[in-house]
Amino acid sequence: GESVGLHLPTLSVQEGDNSIINCAYSNSASDYFIWYKQESGKGPQFIIDIRSNMDKRQGQRVTVLLNKTVKHLSLQIAATQPGDSAVYFCAETLLYNFNKFYFGSGTKLNVKP
Amino acid sequence: DAGVTQSPTHLIKTRGQQVTLRCSPKSGHDTVSWYQQALGQGPQFIFQYYEEEERQRGNFPDRFSGHQFPNYSSELNVNALLLGDSALYLCASSFRGNEQFFGPGTRLTVL
């Protein structure tokens, strides 16, 4: 089956710096990707998504980049804040599968004040 | 709008018992997916319900079953509990399988 993994299990950044969280996926047929943020004791929260016909999408302080050639996703967070501290997951799916998502194991982001 | 709600919040069971977890989707949503999240891991897809039918299923044994009701709420049942079933069980709802919204989860501990 599909597998989604992350390069770095833990990332520590200084408040105000930019953060980059990476993710590799294995199914070249996946055509829809989502980044989720999960705070302690809560369910995953949608951050941003991207379809395979795009290579970049921007939201508020966040940008997702998709490189289909090497099957790589990244999440960039600008001006990281203490409230951004959480575990971040990327998830992939095939849209015709009506969002049967495959999640990676997550990257913990620690923001130091 | 209360968003996705799940009950109970926490649950403790012993091996061999059966458990039922409940989920109410976000208003306007018709699709419910269930995930198992072990400690320190990403969520693993169990199954998805749409129009009261199981539409998709992940690699979970038949001990895991579910149901969706006409009001779109859903239940996850797990029979013959094993220690390894201890996890956070997440419910996610969506409209026709689009953007998913997750509930806070039910923490199941099997002793």
Interface residues (C-beta under 8 A of the other chain):
Chain A: G1 V4 I34 Y36 G41 K42 G43 P44 Q45 F46 D49 F89 A91 N97 F98 N99 K100 F101 Y102 F103 G104 S105 G106
Chain B: V4 T31 S33 Y35 G40 Q41 G42 P43 Q44 F45 Q48 Y50 R55 Q56 G58 N59 L90 A92 S94 R96 G97 N98 E99 Q100 F101 F102 G103 P104 G105
